[in-house]
Amino acid sequence: MNFEFICGNCDMENIIWGKPAGFWTQLYRVPDEWDCWNCGVTNTTPDPPWTPAE
């Protein structure tokens, strides 16, 4: 499932893929850090709950 995170530097939306955690359909793993596609700044993933991307 994809999740939407906002860059702390440029306020652009970033779509990050969450890998299913085991057989539970409601638990996902996302990277602890990700790079913004727009400005390249490394961001830290916030604590859940996360906003699913449309």
N, CA, C and O atoms as a printed pandas DataFrame, in Angstrom:
     atom_number atom_name residue_name chain_id  residue_number  x_coord  y_coord  z_coord
0              1         N          MET        A               1    0.841   -1.160    0.000
1              2        CA          MET        A               1    0.000    0.000    0.000
2              3         C          MET        A               1    0.894    1.233    0.000
3              4         O          MET        A               1    1.931    1.248    0.664
4              5         N          ASN        A               2    0.510    2.242   -0.723
5              6        CA          ASN        A               2    1.261    3.492   -0.784
6              7         C          ASN        A               2    0.747    4.477    0.263
7              8         O          ASN        A               2   -0.453    4.562    0.524
8              9         N          PHE        A               3    1.680    5.216    0.856
9             10        CA          PHE        A               3    1.336    6.228    1.851
10            11         C          PHE        A               3    1.874    7.568    1.394
11            12         O          PHE        A               3    2.886    7.642    0.697
12            13         N          GLU        A               4    1.192    8.620    1.792
13            14        CA          GLU        A               4    1.563    9.982    1.406
14            15         C          GLU        A               4    2.212   10.687    2.585
15            16         O          GLU        A               4    1.639   10.756    3.673
16            17         N          PHE        A               5    3.409   11.207    2.362
17            18        CA          PHE        A               5    4.124   11.983    3.369
18            19         C          PHE        A               5    4.498   13.326    2.763
19            20         O          PHE        A               5    4.731   13.426    1.558
20            21         N          ILE        A               6    4.556   14.345    3.587
21            22        CA          ILE        A               6    4.902   15.698    3.149
22            23         C          ILE        A               6    6.348   15.988    3.538
23            24         O          ILE        A               6    6.754   15.746    4.674
24            25         N          CYS        A               7    7.122   16.508    2.584
25            26        CA          CYS        A               7    8.517   16.864    2.848
26            27         C          CYS        A               7    8.569   18.034    3.829
27            28         O          CYS        A               7    7.827   19.005    3.687
28            29         N          GLY        A               8    9.438   17.934    4.809
29            30        CA          GLY        A               8    9.591   18.990    5.799
30            31         C          GLY        A               8   10.333   20.207    5.273
31            32         O          GLY        A               8   10.333   21.255    5.919
32            33         N          ASN        A               9   10.968   20.087    4.111
33            34        CA          ASN        A               9   11.740   21.176    3.548
34            35         C          ASN        A               9   10.936   21.973    2.509
35            36         O          ASN        A               9   10.874   23.200    2.584
36            37         N          CYS        A              10   10.321   21.278    1.543
37            38        CA          CYS        A              10    9.655   21.974    0.440
38            39         C          CYS        A              10    8.138   21.793    0.424
39            40         O          CYS        A              10    7.474   22.328   -0.463
40            41         N          ASP        A              11    7.573   21.053    1.381
41            42        CA          ASP        A              11    6.128   20.816    1.498
42            43         C          ASP        A              11    5.518   20.087    0.307
43            44         O          ASP        A              11    4.318   20.216    0.064
44            45         N          MET        A              12    6.309   19.329   -0.437
45            46        CA          MET        A              12    5.788   18.537   -1.557
46            47         C          MET        A              12    5.336   17.173   -1.056
47            48         O          MET        A              12    5.910   16.630   -0.112
48            49         N          GLU        A              13    4.300   16.621   -1.693
49            50        CA          GLU        A              13    3.814   15.295   -1.359
50            51         C          GLU        A              13    4.756   14.239   -1.923
51            52         O          GLU        A              13    5.225   14.355   -3.055
52            53         N          ASN        A              14    5.027   13.218   -1.133
53            54        CA          ASN        A              14    5.860   12.099   -1.552
54            55         C          ASN        A              14    5.071   10.821   -1.293
55            56         O          ASN        A              14    4.449   10.669   -0.242
56            57         N          ILE        A              15    5.102    9.912   -2.248
57            58        CA          ILE        A              15    4.412    8.638   -2.117
58            59         C          ILE        A              15    5.456    7.580   -1.767
59            60         O          ILE        A              15    6.411    7.360   -2.512
60            61         N          ILE        A              16    5.256    6.926   -0.613
61            62        CA          ILE        A              16    6.185    5.916   -0.123
62            63         C          ILE        A              16    5.438    4.586   -0.024
63            64         O          ILE        A              16    4.340    4.526    0.530
64            65         N          TRP        A              17    6.036    3.519   -0.564
65            66        CA          TRP        A              17    5.409    2.206   -0.541
66            67         C          TRP        A              17    5.603    1.563    0.821
67            68         O          TRP        A              17    6.716    1.517    1.346
68            69         N          GLY        A              18    4.504    1.064    1.391
69            70        CA          GLY        A              18    4.547    0.339    2.650
70            71         C          GLY        A              18    4.438   -1.149    2.399
71            72         O          GLY        A              18    3.468   -1.611    1.797
72            73         N          LYS        A              19    5.416   -1.898    2.851
73            74        CA          LYS        A              19    5.428   -3.351    2.671
74            75         C          LYS        A              19    4.552   -3.994    3.739
75            76         O          LYS        A              19    4.681   -3.655    4.915
76            77         N          PRO        A              20    3.658   -4.920    3.360
77            78        CA          PRO        A              20    2.832   -5.609    4.361
78            79         C          PRO        A              20    3.712   -6.314    5.397
79            80         O          PRO        A              20    4.719   -6.941    5.064
80            81         N          ALA        A              21    3.303   -6.192    6.654
81            82        CA          ALA        A              21    4.048   -6.819    7.751
82            83         C          ALA        A              21    3.358   -8.125    8.126
83            84         O          ALA        A              21    2.428   -8.128    8.932
84            85         N          GLY        A              22    3.804   -9.220    7.552
85            86        CA          GLY        A              22    3.203  -10.514    7.842
86            87         C          GLY        A              22    1.866  -10.683    7.144
87            88         O          GLY        A              22    1.655  -10.144    6.057
88            89         N          PHE        A              23    0.972  -11.420    7.756
89            90        CA          PHE        A              23   -0.321  -11.687    7.132
90            91         C          PHE        A              23   -1.409  -10.722    7.597
91            92         O          PHE        A              23   -2.551  -10.836    7.152
92            93         N          TRP        A              24   -1.086   -9.775    8.480
93            94        CA          TRP        A              24   -2.068   -8.783    8.904
94            95         C          TRP        A              24   -2.252   -7.756    7.792
95            96         O          TRP        A              24   -1.271   -7.236    7.260
96            97         N          THR        A              25   -3.470   -7.469    7.448
97            98        CA          THR        A              25   -3.732   -6.546    6.346
98            99         C          THR        A              25   -3.658   -5.092    6.770
99           100         O          THR        A              25   -3.643   -4.212    5.910
100          101         N          GLN        A              26   -3.612   -4.811    8.048
101          102        CA          GLN        A              26   -3.603   -3.434    8.526
102          103         C          GLN        A              26   -2.233   -2.966    8.990
103          104         O          GLN        A              26   -2.089   -1.809    9.383
104          105         N          LEU        A              27   -1.224   -3.827    8.958
105          106        CA          LEU        A              27    0.111   -3.454    9.414
106          107         C          LEU        A              27    1.065   -3.368    8.233
107          108         O          LEU        A              27    1.131   -4.277    7.406
108          109         N          TYR        A              28    1.807   -2.258    8.164
109          110        CA          TYR        A              28    2.743   -2.042    7.065
110          111         C          TYR        A              28    4.071   -1.542    7.601
111          112         O          TYR        A              28    4.132   -0.921    8.662
112          113         N          ARG        A              29    5.130   -1.819    6.859
113          114        CA          ARG        A              29    6.459   -1.308    7.183
114          115         C          ARG        A              29    6.844   -0.291    6.113
115          116         O          ARG        A              29    6.727   -0.554    4.916
116          117         N          VAL        A              30    7.296    0.852    6.556
117          118        CA          VAL        A              30    7.821    1.864    5.636
118          119         C          VAL        A              30    9.243    2.190    6.082
119          120         O          VAL        A              30    9.586    1.954    7.240
120          121         N          PRO        A              31   10.083    2.729    5.188
121          122        CA          PRO        A              31   11.455    3.051    5.589
122          123         C          PRO        A              31   11.488    4.123    6.687
123          124         O          PRO        A              31   10.615    4.990    6.738
124          125         N          ASP        A              32   12.481    4.060    7.549
125          126        CA          ASP        A              32   12.635    5.051    8.617
126          127         C          ASP        A              32   12.952    6.432    8.045
127          128         O          ASP        A              32   12.555    7.453    8.607
128          129         N          GLU        A              33   13.665    6.453    6.929
129          130        CA          GLU        A              33   14.019    7.714    6.260
130          131         C          GLU        A              33   13.761    7.570    4.768
131          132         O          GLU        A              33   13.868    6.473    4.220
132          133         N          TRP        A              34   13.426    8.661    4.118
133          134        CA          TRP        A              34   13.188    8.680    2.672
134          135         C          TRP        A              34   13.616   10.027    2.129
135          136         O          TRP        A              34   13.602   11.035    2.836
136          137         N          ASP        A              35   14.001   10.030    0.846
137          138        CA          ASP        A              35   14.469   11.245    0.185
138          139         C          ASP        A              35   13.330   11.848   -0.632
139          140         O          ASP        A              35   12.625   11.137   -1.347
140          141         N          CYS        A              36   13.159   13.143   -0.523
141          142        CA          CYS        A              36   12.127   13.860   -1.269
142          143         C          CYS        A              36   12.456   13.820   -2.761
143          144         O          CYS        A              36   13.599   14.049   -3.155
144          145         N          TRP        A              37   11.464   13.531   -3.576
145          146        CA          TRP        A              37   11.679   13.471   -5.028
146          147         C          TRP        A              37   11.925   14.862   -5.603
147          148         O          TRP        A              37   12.534   14.988   -6.665
148          149         N          ASN        A              38   11.459   15.913   -4.919
149          150        CA          ASN        A              38   11.547   17.273   -5.452
150          151         C          ASN        A              38   12.864   17.961   -5.073
151          152         O          ASN        A              38   13.553   18.499   -5.939
152          153         N          CYS        A              39   13.211   17.946   -3.788
153          154        CA          CYS        A              39   14.389   18.695   -3.348
154          155         C          CYS        A              39   15.548   17.805   -2.914
155          156         O          CYS        A              39   16.668   18.294   -2.760
156          157         N          GLY        A              40   15.306   16.501   -2.710
157          158        CA          GLY        A              40   16.377   15.576   -2.353
158          159         C          GLY        A              40   16.717   15.519   -0.881
159          160         O          GLY        A              40   17.625   14.782   -0.496
160          161         N          VAL        A              41   16.022   16.270   -0.042
161          162        CA          VAL        A              41   16.297   16.274    1.394
162          163         C          VAL        A              41   15.817   14.961    2.014
163          164         O          VAL        A              41   14.753   14.454    1.657
164          165         N          THR        A              42   16.599   14.417    2.935
165          166        CA          THR        A              42   16.218   13.202    3.645
166          167         C          THR        A              42   15.256   13.557    4.771
167          168         O          THR        A              42   15.542   14.424    5.597
168          169         N          ASN        A              43   14.110   12.876    4.793
169          170        CA          ASN        A              43   13.079   13.091    5.798
170          171         C          ASN        A              43   12.943   11.847    6.663
171          172         O          ASN        A              43   13.278   10.743    6.233
172          173         N          THR        A              44   12.454   12.028    7.878
173          174        CA          THR        A              44   12.192   10.928    8.788
174          175         C          THR        A              44   10.704   10.605    8.734
175          176         O          THR        A              44    9.868   11.509    8.739
176          177         N          THR        A              45   10.375    9.322    8.684
177          178        CA          THR        A              45    8.979    8.897    8.652
178          179         C          THR        A              45    8.317    9.214    9.989
179          180         O          THR        A              45    8.856    8.868   11.040
180          181         N          PRO        A              46    7.144    9.874    9.964
181          182        CA          PRO        A              46    6.448   10.160   11.215
182          183         C          PRO        A              46    5.840    8.886   11.804
183          184         O          PRO        A              46    5.746    7.859   11.132
184          185         N          ASP        A              47    5.435    8.972   13.056
185          186        CA          ASP        A              47    4.762    7.845   13.705
186          187         C          ASP        A              47    3.389    7.637   13.080
187          188         O          ASP        A              47    2.766    8.597   12.626
188          189         N          PRO        A              48    2.905    6.377   13.051
189          190        CA          PRO        A              48    1.562    6.120   12.518
190          191         C          PRO        A              48    0.503    6.791   13.389
191          192         O          PRO        A              48    0.797    7.120   14.538
192          193         N          PRO        A              49   -0.677    7.001   12.908
193          194        CA          PRO        A              49   -1.258    6.517   11.650
194          195         C          PRO        A              49   -0.803    7.375   10.477
195          196         O          PRO        A              49   -0.551    8.572   10.613
196          197         N          TRP        A              50   -0.705    6.719    9.310
197          198        CA          TRP        A              50   -0.267    7.373    8.084
198          199         C          TRP        A              50   -1.441    7.554    7.141
199          200         O          TRP        A              50   -2.429    6.823    7.213
200          201         N          THR        A              51   -1.327    8.529    6.261
201          202        CA          THR        A              51   -2.377    8.812    5.286
202          203         C          THR        A              51   -2.162    7.957    4.043
203          204         O          THR        A              51   -1.131    8.081    3.383
204          205         N          PRO        A              52   -3.135    7.077    3.709
205          206        CA          PRO        A              52   -3.000    6.292    2.472
206          207         C          PRO        A              52   -3.031    7.215    1.256
207          208         O          PRO        A              52   -3.787    8.185    1.222
208          209         N          ALA        A              53   -2.212    6.907    0.271
209          210        CA          ALA        A              53   -2.200    7.682   -0.974
210          211         C          ALA        A              53   -3.333    7.214   -1.870
211          212         O          ALA        A              53   -3.689    6.036   -1.882
212          213         N          GLU        A              54   -3.887    8.143   -2.609
213          214        CA          GLU        A              54   -4.987    7.791   -3.515
214          215         C          GLU        A              54   -4.484    7.348   -4.851
215          216         O          GLU        A              54   -5.278    7.016   -5.731
